[in-house]
Amino acid sequence: MHQKPQPPPPSFASKKNAILASLSTPELTYTDLSPKGSVDAAIKPLIDRINALEGIVTTSSCAGRVTVFLEGRKHGKALEDREGAKHNEGFGKESEQAAVPGGKGLGGKWLFVSHEPIDLSKMAEEKEPLSELLGLGSLEPQNETLALDGEVDELRLVRFQFEPMILHIMTASLHHAQPILAAAINAGFRESGIQSLKNLEDSKAFPMVAIRTSGLGFDSLVGVIPNRTRDQEDGAETEEHITRIVSEEYVELLVNISNARFKVNAERTQRFEQDLFNREKGRGQAWEASKSRQERKRAEGLEQQQTLRKAQTNQEREEPFEKEVEPNAGSLALPRSPLASILKLSRVSTLLLMSTAAAGFWLRPHK
């Protein structure tokens, strides 16, 4: 039996109630910092089940998504001007920061976001190119653009990405966090872990379980924007400036791979949910000391032995000494009762003695 953790402290209950109140906001008015701006429909049932458990609450989530993202500007006069003026004009928000390799950066934007597989059959019926749907434009690839003068880090990259499910769960204690982490790792979210261990020193801080995996995720470079508008205001570069550097067939291959990853991601998410609630079901049982459990198991074992012995005794009493031969049977069945076996051996011994005596009489020399 699992030891049941202590009830959550009042400070945790207060934080959980605030989070649940935010999640209960009507969908039309609820917003968050994700590109979608709301909780993914595919993961909401799981979130509701988790939040119904004592001592844990979800803080952020993503069911899994496929995206096309345009990185922000890394250099340029417009960036320098804004960096110099931000202290006076209120700049400095996260979306206004300069890009690092692979980062969002100044002017970075989502060209496409979907939390569901892309229906290629529907695209074929409507005859809409995938590149247009993904925000890559309808122009043919122009690889000669890559030979433009300038440093590589001056290019604004366009990436096609698939990201699997990610879930952050705040727990009242490490005892509450342990079954969540075990279920996540067993389900295939290998890079999951426990963050925010400040609770070891701060009673108002609580462990955070991050459920994630990098094994399913992938990204591919599909386009670029040369940094050729240094002196223009931010936002002057649009999708019209994107140069797609891959073919339409390659884009379709990426979509097929992401659709397959969506399926595996859903299977792992379902395994995580089943494992977690099986553990919680066992955790809800009454705790039993190890010594008491040993005595209970020993008593159960003795009771089973007595039951088996009684059944064997009754069977021996009810069975005949010797099984009758079935019609057309090829051989006589072996007796089941020990007493029947003794009687049969006695009969065989008697017959052997009589046969030996008779043989001795006939073979004795005549006088």
Helices and strands as residue ranges (DSSP letters): H 10-23, H 44-51, E 56-62, E 65-70, H 77-89, G 94-96, E 109-114, H 120-126, H 130-133, G 143-147, G 152-154, E 156-163, E 166-171, H 174-187, E 193-195, G 197-200, E 208-211, E 218-225, G 239-241, E 243-244, H 248-283, H 290-318, H 338-363
